[in-house]
Amino acid sequence: MTADQKYLYSDSLIRITEDALHIDGFLLGSKCVPFSRIKTVKIFKPTIWNGKFRIVGTGDFRTWFPSDGLRSSRDMIFVVLMHGKWIRYGFTAEDSAAVKQIFQNMKLPLQDQTT
């Protein structure tokens, strides 16, 4: 991030700038996903099947989650699918409603399965 950029959202798990999503807590550091690379963002109610109890890592070698010891208490799980990539990134946020609103305001393609 350059000095003139600011965060639209920031917590201990993720940071959102005007042009990218930064996911912290992976075993090998952070991941930066430019919004131009995002094919869609899926939003789920947390269940045992979509990562509610996954503290870190993957269960299918496709969707990878950064470390979050409180994931089971979060109200939404986000999964980012990227153009031209088989791997997906799952993540949570401390204020998931704010993150969802930012994604909606940015007109990112969302598949909201929380309702």
N, C-alpha and C positions, 0 to 999 in steps of 0.2 A: 504494500500500500504506500502510495506517495504521500508527502506531507499535506497536500491540498485536498486529499480525499477524507471523507468523514464517514463514520459508521451510521447507517440507518437503524441498525440494531446490533447490540453486542451483549453477550453474557459469558459465562465460563465455558460454554459448549460451542457456540458459533458466533460469527461476526458477519454482518451483511453490509456491503458497500453498494454504491450505485451500479456497479458492473459485475459483482461477483459474490458468491457465497464462500465463506471460509469456515471449514469444519475442523475444530480442534479435537485433540484427544486420541488420534490414531497412534498405534504403536510406533510408527515411523514418522511421526510428526503430523502436521496439519495438511489438509487438502484444500486447494483453491479451485472452485468450479465457476468459471465465467458464465454469466447468464446466457450468453450466446451459444454455449455448448449444451444447455439444458433442453432436453426433449420434452419432459414432463416432470411434474412433482406430484407424487401420490401422497395423500394424507390419510392415515388410518387411526382408528381408535386402537389403543394398544391391546394386543391379545398374545397369548402364548405362541401363536402361529406367525406373527409379524415382528417379533423382537422385544416384546414387553419385558422379558426376563433375561435378555442378552445384555450382559454388562459391557462386553467388548468383543469384536471379531465377527465371525460369520457362521451361519448354520448351513449354507448352501453354496459357498464359494463364489457367489454372485453378488449378494448384498452384504456390504461391510459396514459395521457400526463402530464408531469411536467409543472410547470409554465414557460411561455414564452410570455411576453407581446408584443413581436415583431414577433410572429409566422406568422402572416398574410403577413409579408414582406419577409419571408424566401423563398428560391427557391426550397427547397426539404424538404419532410417529410419522416423520417425513421420510420419503424415499425418493431420491433424485435419479432419474434416468437421463443419460446423456447421449447425444447424437454420436453414432459410430463407436460406442463403447458397450461392451458386454457387462462390465462391472457396474454396480449401482452403489450409491452411498445412502445409508440410512442414518438418521440423526434425530435428536430431540432438542428442545429448547426450553429454557426456564419460563418463557412467556410465549407459548405456542400460538395463542390468539394473535399476538402482535406480529409474529413471523408470518402467519397465514395472511394477515391483512396486508403486510408489505408485499408478499408475493402476488396477491390479488391486485394491488395498486400498480405493480410493475407489469401486469398483464402476462405473467408467466402461465403456461398451460398447466392447470391443476386438475387432478382427479381426486376430489374430496369424497372420501368414503366414511366420513365421521358422522354423517347424518342418517 
